[in-house]
């Protein structure tokens, strides 16, 4: 794989949870604002995210290249729940919902 030091795009790996923080969902997107809106409004009712009501952002990481974001998403998905929670708690110790950071910036 080609190594890129800095990218020109905004890509995000993110982790959502449900209201009781019992389920973790990891995804990747090039528009976190729009994607959070889609999750929150259950755009795809048959999806894992909709079935388990994972609407609450508890972790995100920004990348400049989609290839790096996809690679990181795969790494996170392969982590145990314990290791995912440790990763999340490094930046969000109380597992606070971070949706409000993006609330006013949702685009269609």
Helices and strands as residue ranges (DSSP letters): E 11-17, E 24-29, H 32-40, H 48-51, E 56-63, H 66-77, H 81-91, G 99-101, G 103-105
